[in-house]
Amino acid sequence: MPAANPALLEWLEAQKPAMLALLEEVVNIDSGSYDKAGVDEVGRRFERFFTEQGIPTHWVRNDTFGDALKAEVAGSGGGNRPIVLMGHRDTVFPKGEVARRPFKIEDGKAYGPGVMDMKGGLVMNAFVLAAYHKFGGAPGPLLALMTSDEEIGSPACRPIIEETARNARLVFNSEPGRINGNVVSGRKGGVFMSFAVHGKAAHSGANFQDGVSAIAELAHKIIALQAITDLPRGITLNVGIVKGGQSVNTVAPYAEGEIDLRYITHDQRGEALAKIEAIMAHSSVPGTRAELKIKGEFYPLVQDEASKALFETYLASAKEIGFSVEGEFSGGCADSGFTASVGCPTLCSTGPVGAKAHSPEEYLVVESFVPRAQALANAIAKLR
């Protein structure tokens, strides 16, 4: 039998129209990571929802990126360390995307910018908080943390996430459930870097010998960088963007590239970065020099014993609600890596099921909304 109050689960069952209505509102607000006004507008809509439910909120302000929003419901036991329901309000889409393809439901699927990554998970978290505020019974304080910049590596919210996790009992990160219904029990870490190569300009016909080609050096470095990839160990390095040069008849004085490094364990990060730094320090084309800059990164989600126990609690909870899930590993990164890396038990992708994130075809499976909310609420009740 479910551990959660049956009345609480029944209330969530009845909230499907309200969940979809709130989802439509927040999806129909452009909120790309660099659109502070839009990201904050989404936050204010959730703030209004919490206020209507009688749930207090708190903002952590930021001048550049969107503000972080917290909402908390008191628990009936388990001490003062909160159970955190986490998610991000930003999307990867530019301003104007909503006008091009606003929220819609067709054939049991909800569409729109960020509908499953991850505004659906935020709506689910909000209603689970409201359910526990209404019926009580949470085994500790429940804290919803809605961040603003996950899609660009959480430059503003990472310190907030880590501080929250250090003081938390555990974290459910409501990224979208996999299309097969699974949750994510492990994720890769990622480091996103840029590098610049400096050479010397010269006329490519009249004074070729006076030039030092930054593009030629960039080519050597790309070959060396790509060799860091070690698929059997789960390490990948992709140089995804390159540009440079002045004109076709000029020896290139400048070139640059961007690197995406993915890895599984923390020690692999240091190993790969040492190799990258050595490549940057070495010049195959005499007279060139290079600079490396880390632009952002995520830590891996590594399942320790406490996170495994949380995972098993969720599996049992979902089974009681009426569906089966398994855990799977993802090469994608998320804020759950930050919470796990400070030692907080973490489970990721507890949100509604969906697919095709970051694309115009992104969708959320409507019928997964209520069961996933009920499974989360039931898992919380089991944390005695």
N, C-alpha and C positions, 0 to 999 in steps of 0.2 A: 504494500500500500504506500502511496506517496507520503512523504514526511511533511509536506506543506499543508497548511490549513485548506481543506477542500473548498471552503467559501472563497479563499484567495484565488485558487485555481479556476473556480467557476467565474469569478469576476474577470480574470484575464481572458477567459473564453469569450465573454460578452463584449470585450473591448476591441475586437477586431476592426469594426468600422471606425472607431476613434483612432486606432493605431494608423490605419490607412489614411485617414484625414490629416493627421499630424505629419505623416510621411510625405504626403503630397505637398503640404505647405513648405517643409524644409527642403525638399528636393527642388522646388520651384524658386529657390534663392541661389543665385550664382555664388559659389564660395570656393574659388580656386585658392590655393595656399597663399598667394601673394595679394589676394583681394581681402585686405583686413576688414573693410566695411561689410562685405558680404559674409565673411566667416563670423563676424560679430553679430550680424543680423540673425543668422541661424542660432547663435547662442542666446540671443534675446528671446527668440521664439520658445526655446526650451526653458528659459528662465520664467517666461509667462506660464508655461504648462506647470512647472513646479510650484509657482506661487498660487495658481488656481487649486492645486492639490494640498496646499498648506505646508509645503516642504521648503525649508530655508535654503538659500543659495549664497554663494560667495564667488566673487570674481578675482582672478589674478591678472592684473593688467599688463599689457605689453605695448610699447610705442610703435613697433614695426609690424609685428604679426598679430593675428587674432588673439584676443584675451582667452585665458583658460577659465572654464566654468566648473564649479563644484556644487553639488547638492547632497545633503546628508539627511538620513532618516535614523532615528535612534533605535537601538536594539534592545532586546529584553534579557541579554546575558552575554557571556563570552568575553567580558572585559571591554576595554576601550579601543582596541586596535580594529580599524574598520575593514570590512569586506568591500573591495573596490570593484566597481563596474566601470570599465574604461572604454573610451572610443574617441575618434577624431571627427571634427566637423568639416575639415577642408577636403577638397576634391582636386583632381588633376586637370579639370576642365577650365577653359578660358571664360572670361566674362562674355555673356551673350549666348552661351551654350543652352541655357534654359529657354530662351526665346526660340531657338532652333528646334529643340526637342523637349518640350515640357513633360511633366509627369503624365503617365497614362498606364492603364491596365488593359492588357489584351491576353486572352487565352490563359488566364491564371498567372500571368507574369506582370510585375510592375517594372516600368522603364523610366529612365530619367537620369540626369547627371548625378552620380554618387548614390544612387538608390540603394545599392547593396554594399558599396565601399565608401563610407559605411554608415549612411544616415539611417538605414534600416536597423542596424545594431544600436544606434543611439536612441531611436524611438523605443525599441524593445527594453533597453535599460531603464528609460524614463518610466515606462509603465510598470516594470517590476518594482522600482522604487515606490511608485504610487501605491501599488498593491500592498506592500509591506507597511507603508504609512497608514493605510486604511485599516488593515486587519491585524497588524502587529505580528510578533512571533519571530522576528529576525534574531539569530543567535549572536548578534553583535551589531554595531553601527554599520549601515550601508552607505557607501560614498560613491556617487556617480562623478566621474572625472571626464569632462568633455574638452579635449584639447583642440589645437587650432592649426597645426603645421606638420602632421605626420608624413604627408606625402613628399615633403622635402627634407626629411630626416629629423624633424622636431628640434630645430635650432633654438627656439624660444621655450618650448614646453618640456624638453628633456630634463632640466633640473627639477621642474615641478613633478614630473612623473617619478623620478628617482626618489625625491624626498617623500612623496606620498607612499611609494612602495616600501621604503625603509620603515615606515611607521604602520604598515598595513599587515593584516593577518594573511591575506591572499588577494589575488587579482583574477577576475574574469575579463578578458579582453574580447569585446564583442565584434571583432572583425567578422566578415561573412563566413558562414559555414560553407564547406565545399559542396559542390553540386551533388555529390553522393551522400551528403548529410554529415560527413565527418567533421570533427574538430581538428585543430592543429596542435600537436603535442611537441613539435620541434620546428625551429626555423633557422635558416642561415643568418649569419651576420653579414653586413655589407659596409664597405668603405667607398665613398664617392670622392674622386680626386680629379684635379686638373693639373696639367703640367705645361710649361712654356719653354720653348727652345729658342735661344738667341744666336744668330749668326752675323753675317756682314753682307750688306747689299753691294752689288756691282752689276754693271751692264753685262748681260749674258752673252753678248756677241763681242763687243769691243774690249771688255775688261773682265772676262770670265774668271781668269786666274786670281783676280783680286777679291773675289767673293767667297763667302763661307756659307754654305747652304743649310739653313735651319730645317728645311723640309727633308733633305737627305738624312740629317741626324735624327729627325722625327721618325723616319722610316726604320732606321736601325733600332731605335728604342721600342717601336711598336712590335717588331719581331721578337725582341728580347722580353718584352712585357707579356706578350701572348704565351710565351713558353712557361710562364709561372703556372698556368692552368694545369691542374692535376685532377682529372675527373675521378679516378678511383678514390681519392681522398676527399672529394667534394669541394675542391678549390677551383674557382673559375675567375679569370680576368678577361674583361672585355674592354677594348678601346673603342668606345661607341661613337665618338665625335672627333674629327680632326679638321683643322683649317690652318691656313697660313699663306705666306707669300705676299708679294707686293704687286707684281705684274708678271705676265708670261715671259717678258724679256728682261727680268731682273732676278739675279741669284737671291733666293729668299732670305731676308734678314730675320724672319720671325715665323714660328709655327707653334701650334698648340694642340693639345688633345685632352680628352676626358676619359677617365678610367672608372670602371665598375668592378670592384673586387668582391667576391662572395666566398664565404668560408663557413665551416661547421663549428669548430671549437675555438676558444679564445687563444690558445697557443698558436693556431694557424695564422691568426691575424698578425702577430709579431713577426713570424717567419716570413710571410709574404711581403709585409711592409719593408723589412730589411732588404729583401731582394729588389723591391721597387726603388728604394733609396740608392742602392748600389748602381742600378741602371741609370738613374738620373745623374749620378756623380761621374760616370764614365762617358767619355766622348769618343765615338767612333770616327767622327769628322772633326779633325783638329781645328781649334778655334771656336767651337760652339760651347755653350754652357746651358744648363737647364735648371728650372725651379719647379718644385712640387708643392701643391697645396691640397690639404684635405678640406673638402667643401661640406661634408656631412657624413654621418655613419649611423648604422644600427648595430647593436650587439646581438649575438645569436640567442635564441631561446633554446636552452639546454634543459632537458627534463631530469631533475634530480628526484630523490625519493619523495619529498614533500609534494612536488608538482605531479608526480605519478599518482600519489594518493588522491590529490584533487581531481585528476583525470578520471580515476576509477569511481569517485563519488559522482561525477557528472554522468558517466556511462550508466551507472545504476539508476540515477535520477531520470535520465531520458527513457530507459527501459520501462520504468513505472508509468511514465506519461504515455508510452505506446509506440516509441520508435527506437531503432537501434543505431548507434554511431560507433565509429572506431576513431582512433587517433592516426594522423598521418603527418609526414614531414613535408615542409614546404621550403623551396628555395627563395621564396619571397621574404622580405623583412617587414617588421612591425614594431610598434612601441612595446610589445610584450617582451622583447629581448632586453629592454632596459630594466623592466621590473624583475625579470628572472635573474638578471646579472647582479642585482643588489641583494639577492638571496630571498626574494619574496616568491612563494609558491604561485605559479601562474599557469592559466589555461587560456589558449587563444582560439578564436573563431567560433565562439559560442553564439554568434548572431544568426539572423535568419539566413536561409540558404539562397545562394545566387551564383552567378557566373558571369564571365566576360567583363571583368573589371577593367577600367581605364579605356573602354571602347564605347562607341555609340550603341553597341548591342548589349551593354550591361543590363542585367535584369535581376530581380528578386522574385523568388517563388512565394506567391501570396499565401498559400496554404501552410507555409512553414513558419509564419509569423507567430501565431498563438502557441503551437507546440514548443517552439524554441524558447519563448518567454516562460512558459510553464516549466520546462525542464530546468531553466536557470533558477527560477523561483524555488523549485523543489530541491535543487542541489544546495542552494543557500540554507534551506531548512535542515538539511542533513549535517550541517557543519556544527555539530554539538560538541 
